[in-house]
Amino acid sequence: MKNASWNQLFAGDVVSFQYRGLKSSRGERRTVICLDPRYRYRKKSTGRVVEFFIGLEIDKQGQMPLAKPELKKLLELLGESEQDLAKTTYTDTARVRKIYQKLRSYLVANPIFKTYLLRECRTKRVFLENKFSRLNRLQVKEVSKQLMKESRTQATLEVEE
């Protein structure tokens, strides 16, 4: 675990931080695979721009962490092996779509896609986890772009204040 700053994070980083959700009265430590460290969203109700930290929550204090087989499956989906993709020629767009399709089916079964208000996150320290350093950042960044384009995801980002 390495101390980091919220401005130094990139898509694909695995971080842990404390965050107080809507249902809890105190902050809980969360371990998250970052999909987009600074997602800007314009609220439809007020027109104001809100920033979110978006990621896949793999562990939360007080709950059972993602099981090792499930975590392994998630990491395999995110870091699709080059050997499988090298068997057939894909364009960059087709390659990203293939990875996204596998991830989307995983997210239906395991609802770990989470958004956090960046304004709230910045009040707490963030730590970069070293044990997940082999994760391919570029593929996670492209998958996050696909998730943001999906209209259902856009609707879930509206936060009531």
C-alpha positions as CSV (number, residue, x, y, z in Angstrom):
1,M,0.0,0.0,0.0
2,K,1.4,3.4,-1.0
3,N,0.1,6.8,-0.1
4,A,-1.2,8.7,-3.2
5,S,-3.1,11.8,-4.1
6,W,-6.5,12.0,-5.8
7,N,-4.9,13.9,-8.7
8,Q,-2.3,11.2,-9.4
9,L,-4.8,8.4,-10.1
10,F,-5.3,6.8,-13.5
11,A,-7.8,4.4,-14.9
12,G,-6.7,0.9,-13.9
13,D,-5.2,1.8,-10.6
14,V,-6.4,-0.2,-7.6
15,V,-6.9,2.1,-4.6
16,S,-8.3,2.0,-1.1
17,F,-9.9,4.8,0.7
18,Q,-12.6,5.6,3.3
19,Y,-16.0,6.8,2.1
20,R,-19.3,7.4,3.9
21,G,-22.2,6.2,1.8
22,L,-25.8,7.4,2.0
23,K,-26.9,4.5,4.2
24,S,-24.0,4.5,6.7
25,S,-23.3,6.9,9.5
26,R,-19.5,6.4,9.4
27,G,-16.9,5.9,6.7
28,E,-15.9,2.5,5.6
29,R,-12.7,1.4,3.9
30,R,-13.2,0.4,0.3
31,T,-10.9,-1.2,-2.3
32,V,-11.7,-0.1,-5.8
33,I,-10.4,-0.7,-9.3
34,C,-10.5,2.8,-10.9
35,L,-12.4,3.1,-14.2
36,D,-12.4,6.9,-14.3
37,P,-10.8,9.0,-11.5
38,R,-12.5,12.3,-12.5
39,Y,-15.8,11.8,-14.4
40,R,-17.6,15.1,-15.1
41,Y,-21.4,15.0,-15.3
42,R,-23.8,17.8,-15.9
43,K,-26.9,17.5,-13.8
44,K,-30.1,17.8,-15.7
45,S,-32.0,19.3,-12.9
46,T,-29.6,22.2,-12.1
47,G,-27.2,22.3,-15.0
48,R,-24.3,22.1,-12.5
49,V,-21.2,20.0,-13.2
50,V,-20.5,17.3,-10.7
51,E,-17.3,15.2,-10.6
52,F,-17.4,11.5,-9.7
53,F,-14.8,8.8,-9.0
54,I,-16.0,5.7,-10.8
55,G,-14.8,2.2,-10.2
56,L,-15.4,-1.5,-9.5
57,E,-15.7,-2.0,-5.7
58,I,-13.9,-5.3,-4.9
59,D,-13.8,-5.0,-1.1
60,K,-15.7,-3.0,1.5
61,Q,-15.2,-3.0,5.2
62,G,-17.9,-4.8,7.1
63,Q,-19.0,-6.9,4.1
64,M,-17.6,-10.1,2.5
65,P,-15.0,-9.2,-0.1
66,L,-15.3,-10.3,-3.6
67,A,-14.6,-14.1,-3.6
68,K,-11.2,-15.1,-5.0
69,P,-12.6,-16.9,-8.0
70,E,-14.8,-13.9,-8.8
71,L,-11.9,-11.5,-8.5
72,K,-9.8,-13.7,-10.7
73,K,-12.6,-13.8,-13.3
74,L,-12.9,-10.0,-13.1
75,L,-9.2,-9.5,-13.6
76,E,-9.1,-11.9,-16.5
77,L,-11.9,-10.0,-18.1
78,L,-10.2,-6.7,-17.6
79,G,-6.8,-7.9,-18.7
80,E,-7.9,-10.0,-21.6
81,S,-4.9,-12.2,-22.6
82,E,-3.1,-11.1,-25.7
83,Q,-2.9,-14.8,-26.8
84,D,-6.7,-15.0,-27.2
85,L,-7.0,-11.7,-29.1
86,A,-4.0,-12.5,-31.3
87,K,-5.7,-15.6,-32.7
88,T,-8.1,-13.4,-34.7
89,T,-7.4,-9.9,-36.0
90,Y,-9.5,-7.2,-34.3
91,T,-9.6,-3.5,-34.8
92,D,-9.2,-1.5,-31.6
93,T,-12.9,-0.7,-31.5
94,A,-13.9,-4.4,-31.9
95,R,-11.4,-5.4,-29.3
96,V,-12.8,-2.9,-26.8
97,R,-16.3,-4.0,-27.5
98,K,-15.5,-7.6,-27.0
99,I,-13.9,-6.9,-23.6
100,Y,-16.8,-4.6,-22.7
101,Q,-19.4,-7.3,-23.5
102,K,-17.7,-9.8,-21.2
103,L,-17.5,-7.2,-18.4
104,R,-21.2,-6.1,-18.8
105,S,-22.4,-9.7,-18.3
106,Y,-20.2,-9.9,-15.2
107,L,-21.7,-6.6,-13.8
108,V,-25.2,-8.0,-14.2
109,A,-24.3,-10.9,-12.0
110,N,-22.1,-8.9,-9.5
111,P,-23.3,-5.3,-9.0
112,I,-19.9,-3.8,-8.2
113,F,-20.0,-0.8,-10.5
114,K,-19.9,2.2,-8.1
115,T,-19.8,6.0,-8.3
116,Y,-18.5,8.2,-5.6
117,L,-18.7,11.9,-5.2
118,L,-15.2,13.2,-5.8
119,R,-15.8,16.1,-3.6
120,E,-16.4,13.7,-0.7
121,C,-13.5,11.4,-1.6
122,R,-11.0,14.3,-1.6
123,T,-11.6,14.9,2.1
124,K,-10.0,11.5,2.9
125,R,-6.6,9.9,2.0
126,V,-6.2,7.5,-0.8
127,F,-3.8,4.6,-1.0
128,L,-2.5,2.9,-4.1
129,E,-2.5,-0.9,-3.8
130,N,0.7,-2.5,-5.1
131,K,-0.6,-6.1,-5.2
132,F,-2.7,-5.5,-8.4
133,S,0.1,-3.9,-10.4
134,R,-0.2,-6.3,-13.4
135,L,-3.7,-5.0,-14.4
136,N,-3.6,-3.4,-17.9
137,R,-4.5,0.3,-17.4
138,L,-5.2,0.9,-21.1
139,Q,-7.9,-1.7,-21.4
140,V,-9.6,-0.5,-18.2
141,K,-9.6,3.0,-19.6
142,E,-11.3,1.9,-22.8
143,V,-13.8,-0.2,-21.0
144,S,-14.7,2.8,-18.8
145,K,-15.4,4.9,-21.9
146,Q,-17.8,2.3,-23.1
147,L,-19.6,2.2,-19.7
148,M,-19.9,6.0,-19.8
149,K,-21.5,5.9,-23.3
150,E,-24.2,3.5,-22.1
151,S,-27.4,5.5,-21.4
152,R,-28.4,3.4,-18.4
153,T,-25.2,4.3,-16.7
154,Q,-25.8,8.0,-17.4
155,A,-29.1,7.8,-15.6
156,T,-27.6,6.3,-12.5
157,L,-25.1,9.1,-12.1
158,E,-27.8,11.7,-11.1
159,V,-27.4,12.4,-7.4
160,E,-30.1,13.8,-5.3
161,E,-29.1,16.6,-3.0
